[in-house]
Amino acid sequence: MGNTITKADLANTLFDELGLNKREAKEFVELFFEKIRQALETGETVKLS
C-alpha cells in the first residue's frame, strides 16, 4: 500500500497550512470523521472528491 495518512497528519497539515492551533486542528479532523461515520451509519452515501 505505501504511505499512510493519519488523523494526526491531517491535523498537522491544518496547523501548518491554515494556521489553526493544534487543538482546533485536531477537533476539526475528529468532527470531520464523526460526520462521515454518522452519515454511513444511517445509510447515506459519502463522496470524497
A tleap script that builds the chain and sets N, CA, C and O, in Angstrom:
source leaprc.protein.ff14SB
mol = sequence {
  NMET GLY ASN THR ILE THR LYS ALA ASP LEU
  ALA ASN THR LEU PHE ASP GLU LEU GLY LEU
  ASN LYS ARG GLU ALA LYS GLU PHE VAL GLU
  LEU PHE PHE GLU LYS ILE ARG GLN ALA LEU
  GLU THR GLY GLU THR VAL LYS LEU CSER
}
set mol.1.N position { 0.810 -1.197 0.000 }
set mol.1.CA position { 0.000 0.000 0.000 }
set mol.1.C position { 0.851 1.256 0.000 }
set mol.1.O position { 0.555 2.194 -0.741 }
set mol.2.N position { 1.878 1.300 0.794 }
set mol.2.CA position { 2.701 2.504 0.799 }
set mol.2.C position { 2.470 3.359 2.017 }
set mol.2.O position { 2.337 2.860 3.134 }
set mol.3.N position { 2.423 4.643 1.787 }
set mol.3.CA position { 2.286 5.597 2.884 }
set mol.3.C position { 0.893 5.582 3.492 }
set mol.3.O position { -0.088 5.253 2.826 }
set mol.4.N position { 0.825 5.937 4.744 }
set mol.4.CA position { -0.438 6.034 5.462 }
set mol.4.C position { -0.611 7.462 5.953 }
set mol.4.O position { 0.317 8.057 6.502 }
set mol.5.N position { -1.798 8.003 5.755 }
set mol.5.CA position { -2.118 9.330 6.280 }
set mol.5.C position { -2.981 9.122 7.517 }
set mol.5.O position { -4.027 8.476 7.451 }
set mol.6.N position { -2.548 9.662 8.625 }
set mol.6.CA position { -3.277 9.509 9.880 }
set mol.6.C position { -4.063 10.779 10.197 }
set mol.6.O position { -3.875 11.818 9.564 }
set mol.7.N position { -4.942 10.673 11.186 }
set mol.7.CA position { -5.661 11.859 11.658 }
set mol.7.C position { -4.681 12.916 12.146 }
set mol.7.O position { -4.884 14.111 11.933 }
set mol.8.N position { -3.620 12.467 12.801 }
set mol.8.CA position { -2.604 13.406 13.282 }
set mol.8.C position { -1.931 14.124 12.117 }
set mol.8.O position { -1.640 15.316 12.208 }
set mol.9.N position { -1.681 13.403 11.021 }
set mol.9.CA position { -1.105 14.035 9.830 }
set mol.9.C position { -2.033 15.117 9.286 }
set mol.9.O position { -1.591 16.212 8.937 }
set mol.10.N position { -3.314 14.800 9.218 }
set mol.10.CA position { -4.284 15.776 8.724 }
set mol.10.C position { -4.348 16.997 9.631 }
set mol.10.O position { -4.396 18.129 9.150 }
set mol.11.N position { -4.350 16.773 10.936 }
set mol.11.CA position { -4.379 17.881 11.893 }
set mol.11.C position { -3.127 18.737 11.762 }
set mol.11.O position { -3.205 19.964 11.820 }
set mol.12.N position { -1.975 18.101 11.585 }
set mol.12.CA position { -0.733 18.857 11.414 }
set mol.12.C position { -0.757 19.696 10.144 }
set mol.12.O position { -0.221 20.804 10.124 }
set mol.13.N position { -1.371 19.183 9.091 }
set mol.13.CA position { -1.493 19.958 7.858 }
set mol.13.C position { -2.368 21.185 8.081 }
set mol.13.O position { -2.045 22.272 7.604 }
set mol.14.N position { -3.473 21.018 8.803 }
set mol.14.CA position { -4.327 22.170 9.118 }
set mol.14.C position { -3.570 23.189 9.954 }
set mol.14.O position { -3.721 24.395 9.758 }
set mol.15.N position { -2.769 22.714 10.869 }
set mol.15.CA position { -1.944 23.582 11.709 }
set mol.15.C position { -0.920 24.334 10.857 }
set mol.15.O position { -0.784 25.552 10.968 }
set mol.16.N position { -0.209 23.603 10.013 }
set mol.16.CA position { 0.863 24.193 9.205 }
set mol.16.C position { 0.345 25.106 8.094 }
set mol.16.O position { 0.880 26.193 7.876 }
set mol.17.N position { -0.693 24.660 7.400 }
set mol.17.CA position { -1.141 25.367 6.199 }
set mol.17.C position { -2.190 26.441 6.464 }
set mol.17.O position { -2.218 27.461 5.775 }
set mol.18.N position { -3.050 26.224 7.452 }
set mol.18.CA position { -4.143 27.164 7.692 }
set mol.18.C position { -3.978 27.984 8.954 }
set mol.18.O position { -4.718 28.940 9.186 }
set mol.19.N position { -3.008 27.608 9.767 }
set mol.19.CA position { -2.756 28.378 10.971 }
set mol.19.C position { -3.692 28.089 12.130 }
set mol.19.O position { -3.726 28.843 13.101 }
set mol.20.N position { -4.457 26.995 12.039 }
set mol.20.CA position { -5.267 26.610 13.191 }
set mol.20.C position { -4.326 26.192 14.310 }
set mol.20.O position { -3.234 25.685 14.054 }
set mol.21.N position { -4.753 26.407 15.558 }
set mol.21.CA position { -3.898 25.894 16.623 }
set mol.21.C position { -4.073 24.376 16.693 }
set mol.21.O position { -5.002 23.827 16.101 }
set mol.22.N position { -3.188 23.710 17.409 }
set mol.22.CA position { -3.180 22.233 17.427 }
set mol.22.C position { -4.505 21.667 17.923 }
set mol.22.O position { -4.998 20.680 17.376 }
set mol.23.N position { -5.086 22.277 18.949 }
set mol.23.CA position { -6.355 21.792 19.492 }
set mol.23.C position { -7.469 21.938 18.463 }
set mol.23.O position { -8.252 21.011 18.260 }
set mol.24.N position { -7.544 23.101 17.812 }
set mol.24.CA position { -8.570 23.331 16.799 }
set mol.24.C position { -8.420 22.368 15.628 }
set mol.24.O position { -9.408 21.834 15.124 }
set mol.25.N position { -7.191 22.153 15.201 }
set mol.25.CA position { -6.941 21.264 14.072 }
set mol.25.C position { -7.370 19.839 14.399 }
set mol.25.O position { -8.013 19.180 13.582 }
set mol.26.N position { -7.019 19.365 15.586 }
set mol.26.CA position { -7.400 18.009 15.996 }
set mol.26.C position { -8.923 17.893 16.095 }
set mol.26.O position { -9.499 16.900 15.652 }
set mol.27.N position { -9.570 18.901 16.671 }
set mol.27.CA position { -11.027 18.890 16.813 }
set mol.27.C position { -11.706 18.891 15.447 }
set mol.27.O position { -12.694 18.186 15.244 }
set mol.28.N position { -11.185 19.671 14.519 }
set mol.28.CA position { -11.737 19.721 13.169 }
set mol.28.C position { -11.701 18.341 12.518 }
set mol.28.O position { -12.698 17.888 11.956 }
set mol.29.N position { -10.554 17.678 12.595 }
set mol.29.CA position { -10.401 16.351 11.990 }
set mol.29.C position { -11.353 15.355 12.650 }
set mol.29.O position { -11.991 14.560 11.959 }
set mol.30.N position { -11.453 15.390 13.965 }
set mol.30.CA position { -12.358 14.472 14.675 }
set mol.30.C position { -13.810 14.705 14.258 }
set mol.30.O position { -14.546 13.747 14.022 }
set mol.31.N position { -14.223 15.962 14.167 }
set mol.31.CA position { -15.594 16.278 13.758 }
set mol.31.C position { -15.858 15.852 12.319 }
set mol.31.O position { -16.943 15.368 11.998 }
set mol.32.N position { -14.876 16.033 11.464 }
set mol.32.CA position { -14.985 15.632 10.062 }
set mol.32.C position { -15.272 14.133 9.951 }
set mol.32.O position { -16.203 13.720 9.260 }
set mol.33.N position { -14.472 13.333 10.629 }
set mol.33.CA position { -14.659 11.888 10.552 }
set mol.33.C position { -15.920 11.427 11.285 }
set mol.33.O position { -16.533 10.437 10.887 }
set mol.34.N position { -16.307 12.115 12.326 }
set mol.34.CA position { -17.552 11.782 13.023 }
set mol.34.C position { -18.747 12.018 12.111 }
set mol.34.O position { -19.680 11.215 12.088 }
set mol.35.N position { -18.725 13.108 11.365 }
set mol.35.CA position { -19.814 13.406 10.432 }
set mol.35.C position { -19.903 12.326 9.356 }
set mol.35.O position { -21.000 11.899 8.996 }
set mol.36.N position { -18.772 11.889 8.847 }
set mol.36.CA position { -18.760 10.817 7.849 }
set mol.36.C position { -19.289 9.525 8.461 }
set mol.36.O position { -20.093 8.831 7.838 }
set mol.37.N position { -18.849 9.197 9.669 }
set mol.37.CA position { -19.304 7.980 10.342 }
set mol.37.C position { -20.817 7.998 10.520 }
set mol.37.O position { -21.488 6.999 10.263 }
set mol.38.N position { -21.357 9.138 10.961 }
set mol.38.CA position { -22.798 9.258 11.171 }
set mol.38.C position { -23.566 9.069 9.863 }
set mol.38.O position { -24.600 8.402 9.836 }
set mol.39.N position { -23.064 9.647 8.799 }
set mol.39.CA position { -23.727 9.515 7.500 }
set mol.39.C position { -23.736 8.055 7.051 }
set mol.39.O position { -24.769 7.551 6.611 }
set mol.40.N position { -22.613 7.386 7.157 }
set mol.40.CA position { -22.539 5.983 6.748 }
set mol.40.C position { -23.425 5.101 7.621 }
set mol.40.O position { -24.038 4.147 7.142 }
set mol.41.N position { -23.483 5.430 8.894 }
set mol.41.CA position { -24.298 4.657 9.832 }
set mol.41.C position { -25.780 4.715 9.471 }
set mol.41.O position { -26.514 3.755 9.705 }
set mol.42.N position { -26.219 5.836 8.904 }
set mol.42.CA position { -27.629 5.986 8.534 }
set mol.42.C position { -27.892 5.616 7.081 }
set mol.42.O position { -28.991 5.839 6.573 }
set mol.43.N position { -26.888 5.051 6.406 }
set mol.43.CA position { -27.075 4.576 5.045 }
set mol.43.C position { -26.859 5.620 3.965 }
set mol.43.O position { -27.107 5.350 2.790 }
set mol.44.N position { -26.404 6.806 4.339 }
set mol.44.CA position { -26.142 7.836 3.338 }
set mol.44.C position { -24.887 7.485 2.547 }
set mol.44.O position { -24.004 6.778 3.034 }
set mol.45.N position { -24.827 7.984 1.339 }
set mol.45.CA position { -23.633 7.840 0.519 }
set mol.45.C position { -22.692 8.985 0.852 }
set mol.45.O position { -23.113 10.137 0.958 }
set mol.46.N position { -21.427 8.664 1.015 }
set mol.46.CA position { -20.407 9.683 1.273 }
set mol.46.C position { -19.494 9.720 0.057 }
set mol.46.O position { -18.930 8.702 -0.343 }
set mol.47.N position { -19.358 10.899 -0.520 }
set mol.47.CA position { -18.500 11.068 -1.689 }
set mol.47.C position { -17.396 12.048 -1.330 }
set mol.47.O position { -17.662 13.206 -1.009 }
set mol.48.N position { -16.159 11.579 -1.386 }
set mol.48.CA position { -14.999 12.433 -1.125 }
set mol.48.C position { -14.325 12.709 -2.462 }
set mol.48.O position { -13.772 11.808 -3.092 }
set mol.49.N position { -14.379 13.948 -2.879 }
set mol.49.CA position { -13.762 14.295 -4.169 }
set mol.49.C position { -13.164 15.676 -4.124 }
set mol.49.O position { -12.602 16.139 -5.117 }
savepdb mol mol.pdb
quit
